[in-house]
Amino acid sequence: MKSATDTSPKTITVPQHQRFVHDAMAAAGAHPDDAKIIGEALLWAELRGRTTNGLVRLSNMVKRYSMKLINSPSNMSWTNVAPAVEILDANNAFGHVAAYAATRRAMKIAGEQGIGYVGVRHSNHYGAAAYYCALAAADGYLGITGTNAFPKVAPYGGTRPVLGTNPLGFGCPTGSGAPILVDFSTSAISGAEVRSNVAEHANLPMHVAVDGDGRPTNDPAAAISGCLLPAAGPKGFGLALMIEVLSGLLTCSAMGKEVGSLFKTWDRPLDTGHFFIAINIERFMPQQAFLQRVDTLLSWIAEVPTQPGVEEILYPGEIRGRNAAKYQTEGIPLSIETVQSVEQLAETLHIQTPW
């Protein structure tokens, strides 16, 4: 095992990324099929600049697996609820593994029924919601997903957390470029952004968090001891509550205060819930006709005159597509935080770092 001591930002290739995830999961004892799925999900995030859902998450997953808080393989089971609806009991699988299986099953159902809905119970953190929507879009479907999470967001007007950041994702294929990918937390700022601001000693915007006493704060450390506020006030709160119902309540997973924390809960599984929807475009119109309509709409958006200081108008997912094309050839830039995480994991597992 060789571990570098220099923790400056680094750049790695796609093969180096894939090899390190494979080696880490193998050293931890996880199932090879699970390792492949996780590696692809983390790589997708890194290639698109979604670093908070990339390699930096690997050490936490390995630790949770080593503590028997995650099963691999998990022996997941399916229950058919209706012709277009199924429930997946993830049996405490890696969240990425359960989410990948659910996305594929939702698309299969949609191919047969026109629409497919899969609810997932007893799962874990699944990474970037947009990844699963991108899988659907790549196969010509519309994809929608959401997941609940550890409570760190107050209800509108409140000062104590009840709901998670509860992200919502949507994917749509295009004919001329990267898919449309909408992916946002329903809180005014994500938990990952708060943690990054703590590490960088940077203040938060105002009106996104309150401290432990319920007072507005722009101090990220105070926000961690307090809670986040919903995005756009009652609108974000409403969306978060909707996702909680679909992810936690309807699937019989943990809900609200019952959901475990990825960073603090080490005595029990997280019991996260998700939902996935796939829509078969061909049931509405020929695929090519739909893509032409999408591209026409996007061209109208791109042609809108820009405000001062704005170079161009981009649709959601376009920057990610550009990043992926660039990083595939030039390498994936890793932050200092990610480099440190990789170094520590390599030392713990006695494996080579990617560099």
Helices and strands as residue ranges (DSSP letters): E 10-12, H 14-28, H 32-47, G 51-53, G 55-57, H 58-66, E 77-82, E 85-89, H 95-113, E 115-123, H 129-138, E 141-147, E 168-172, E 180-184, H 191-200, E 209-210, H 220-225, E 227-228, H 234-244, I 245-249, G 256-258, E 272-280, G 281-283, H 287-302, H 318-330, E 332-334, H 336-349
